[in-house]
Amino acid sequence: MEELVVASRNKGKVKEIKALLVNLPFKVTSLLDYPHIPEIIEDGKTYRANAFKKAREAALATGKMAMSDDSGIEVKALGNAPGIYSARFAGEGASEKARNKKLFAMLKGVPMHKRQARYRCVVALVNAKGQELGIVEGTCSGFVTTRDMGKNGFGFDPLFLLKRYNKTFGQLPLTLKSKISHRARALKKFRLLLDRL
C-alpha cells in the first residue's frame, strides 16, 4: 500500500486529517512518525507557498508522496489578519491559549456583528520527488466570540462561532465539524484529486 505523509506534527490537525482521509487506498502517516526530520520553516507569503513548501520538504525527506495543509483564521475587522500567520502571530511557540487571548485582545470593543471571520485551508499534494500534483482550498465563515466556548477541536475552534448552529467549533460534535469545516471542504476536493491520480 502506498504511503501518504501528512507534513505536520500538530496532533490535533493530524488526527483530523487522518479521520477525513479514512478508507483511502493509502497508508496515511505524518511527520509524527518521522521524528528525525527537522522542523519545516513556514516562510511563504501565501497559504499556497507554505503548503507546497511543507509537502515538498516532507516528500524529499521521506521519499514518499506527501500532502500539507496550510490554514488560518481571517478576521474581517483586522483586515483578514492573522491569516497565514495564525499559528505564529502571538510569538513563536505560543500556546493555543495565548493565541486565542491575543485575538480577543485585538478585537476588544468590536461588537459581535462586526466580528466576521473565515477559516481558510489550502491543501497541496506532491509526489515522492517533491513535484507538484495539485492544490485545493476550502473555507468556512463564522464569527469570533468574546470568550472561549467548548473543548472540542483545537486552535481557534473554541472561539469560532457558526451562527447557523449558535455554537463554536469547540462545541460542535466532531461528526458535524468533519462535514462543514474549512478542512473538511478542502479534503473533500483533495480526495477527488487523489482519485484522478
Sequence and secondary structure as in RCSB ss.txt:
>XXXX:A:sequence
MEELVVASRNKGKVKEIKALLVNLPFKVTSLLDYPHIPEIIEDGKTYRANAFKKAREAALATGKMAMSDDSGIEV
KALGNAPGIYSARFAGEGASEKARNKKLFAMLKGVPMHKRQARYRCVVALVNAKGQELGIVEGTCSGFVTTRDMG
KNGFGFDPLFLLKRYNKTFGQLPLTLKSKISHRARALKKFRLLLDRL
>XXXX:A:secstr
 EEEEE    HHHHHHHHHHTTT SEEEEEGGG TTS       SSHHHHHHHHHHHHHHHHTSEEEEEEEEEEE
GGGTTEEGGGTTTTT TT  HHHHHHHHHHHTTT  GGG EEEEEEEEEEE TT  EEEEEEEEEEEEE SS   
SSSSTTGGGEEETTTTEETTTS HHHHHHHSHHHHHHHHHHHHHHH 
